[in-house]
C-alpha cells in the first residue's frame, strides 16, 4: 500500500513534466480523478463512480478545478465535512488566491487562503476548501437543497502545477460532502426516508490517471 501510494504521486509529477516537455503549445495539461472511495455509512456508490474532478494548468501558477457530480449526487456542506463541501491539499502549504468560484460558494477560512486543518470525517484532514454556504448560498441546510451542478474555481500561487496536488495522511487527494440517491434513512432528514448525505472521497487508480492524462496532453 505504501509503495502504491508513492507510485501514484510519482505518476503525477512525471506526467505533468511530460506535458511541458513534449505537448503542443495549445495543449492544456490536466488530470482527471474519479470519485470511487466510498465513506458513506451503508454505502453511496454501490461500486460505481460518484463524479469526476478535473484539474488543469490553464495559466502560469494557476490551477483550474471542475468538480462534476454523477447523476443524482449533489454537493452539500454538513458536519460530515466540517461545513466544507470540497477539500484538497497542496505541497508546500502555499498561500493561495481563489477566483472564478461558482456562484453561491465561499472559500473556507477566507480568501486568500492559508493552509489550515479541515477535518472531513473518515476522509482525514485537508488544507484548503470551499463551501456551498448553507442556507443562503448554493445549497440549503443539511441535505435540504443540494447543489446539483458543476463546481468550478481557479487557485493561484507561485509555482503551482499539477505536481502540487498532494495526498493527505489517508491517501486521498480530495474530499467532497455529497447527497447520494442510494442510501435512505439518514438521521436528521425530515420524513421517514431520504437520500444519504456523507463524505465521499476521490481515490485515483494509476492506470486510469495515466490514460486520461495522456489523452488530454495530446489534444
N, C-alpha and C positions, 0 to 999 in steps of 0.2 A: 504493500500500500504506500509506503514512504517513497519507494522508487518510482511508482507510477505517478505520484503527485509531482515529484521533481521533474519527471519527463514531460509532464503537461506544461509546466512553467517554461521549460526549455523550448518546447514547441512554439510557444507564443513569441519568445524572443527571436528564434530562428526565422520564423515566417514573417515577422514584422521587418526584420533586416532584409529578407528576400524582396519584399515589396519596394524598398528603397533602391536596392541594387539593380533589379532587373525588370521592373514593371514599366509600362509605357508612362509618359508624363501625365496623361489624363487619368490614369488609374487611381482609385482611392483605396488604400489599404484598409481592410476591415475584417472583423472576426464575428461569427455568429455563434451564439450559445443557446442550446435548448434547455428549457426548464424540465428536468427529469427527476430531481431528488425531492421526494415527497415527505414532508414533515407534518402533514395533517393527521390529527387523531382519527383513525379509521380509514385514512387514505383519501386523497383528492384525485389522483391521476389514473388509478387503475391500470398502471403500466404504460400509460400514454405520455404525451408531451403537453405541458400546460401553457406553453408560449415560447417566444424567442426574444432574446436580447441581441441586438446587432450594434457593435461599436466600430466607429470609423474614424480615421485620421483625415478630417476634412480640411484642416489648415495646420500650419506650423504651431506646435504647442497646444493643440486643441483636439479633443475627442468628442465625437457626436454619438449620443445614445438613442436608440429606438427600441422600446420595450413593447412587444405586441402580444397580449394575452391570447390564448387559444379561445375558440368559440365557447361561450358560456362562462368563461372566467372573467372576473372583474377585479380591479385594483382597489384596495381599501386601506385604512390606517387604524389599527386596533392595538390593544395591549400586547397582542402576539408579536408585534414588531416595534414595541415602544413608541407607537404613534408614527413610525416611519413606514412609508409604503414600499420603497425600494432602497436597498443599501448596497454599497460597494467599497472596495479598498484600493489604495494606490501605493505603490512602492515609494518609500522616502517620505511619506506623510506630508506632501506639499500643501500650502495654502492655495485653494483653487477658487476660481470665479465661475459661477453658473450664468448661463444666458440662454435665451430661446427656450425657456422652460414652458411646458404645456400649461395653458391657462387653467387656473384653479389649483395648481400645485405650488408648494413653497419649499425652500431649502431648509433642511433640518439644521438648526443652530445658527441660521443667518448666512448672508452672502456678502462678501467672500466667506468661504468655509474653511476652517481648520480641521485637521483630523481629530476625531473625538471617539468616544465609545458608544456605539448604538447596539444594544442587545436585541437580537431578533430570535428569541426563543431557542429552539433546537438548532437554528442556523448558526449560532455563535454570534460573535461581535463583528460589526462593520464600522468603518471610519467616517463615511460620508453617506448622505441620503437625502431623499426628497419625500414629501408627504402630500397626499391629496387633500389635506387640511379640512377635515370634517369639523362642524357640519356645514360651513359656508363656502367651502372650496369645491373641488371637483367630485368629492364623494360625501356621503352622509355619515352619521354616527354608526359605528359597528359595521354591519353589512346592510344597512337600510337602503343605501343608494350607491352601489359600487360604480366605479368608473370603468366603462367597457370599451374605451378607445385605446389608441396608441399613446404611450408616454414618451416624450422626446425632450432632450436638453443637450446643451453643449457645456463642457468644462474646459477651462483654460488655465495653464500654469507652465512655467518654464520647463522645457524638456519633456512634456507629456507625449507619449507614443502608446501604441498597443502594448508594448512591453511593460508599461507602467501598471497594467491591470494585475492585481495581486490576490491570491487566495488568503482566506483567514485561517485561523487555527483548526477549523473544522474541514478545511479543504475546499471551501466554497468561494467562488468569485462574487456571487451576488445573492441577495435575499430579497424576496418580494412577499408582501402581505396580500393574500388573494381571497376572493369569494369564489367557491367552487360549486358547480351544479350537482356534484356526485354524492355528497355526504349530508343527509338530512339530520335534523335534531340538534343543531349546535346550541349550547346553553346561551341564553341571553336573547335569542330570537323571539319575536312576538308571534304566538301561534304554536301549534303542535309540531311543526316541522319547517325547516328552511335550509337553504344551501349552506355548506360549510365555509367558515372563514378561518384561515390559519396561515402560517408562514410556509411558503414553498420556496425551494432553493434551486439555483442554477448549478448543475453539475455537468462537466464537459468531458465526454469521451474523446480521446485523441484522434481516432480515425475520422470522426465526423468533423472535428475542428479543422484538421489538415485539408480535407477535401473541400470544405466550404470556403476556407480562406484562399486556397489556390485558385478557385474559380473566380472569386471576387478580384484577386490581384491580376488575373489575366484578362479582365474585360477592358 
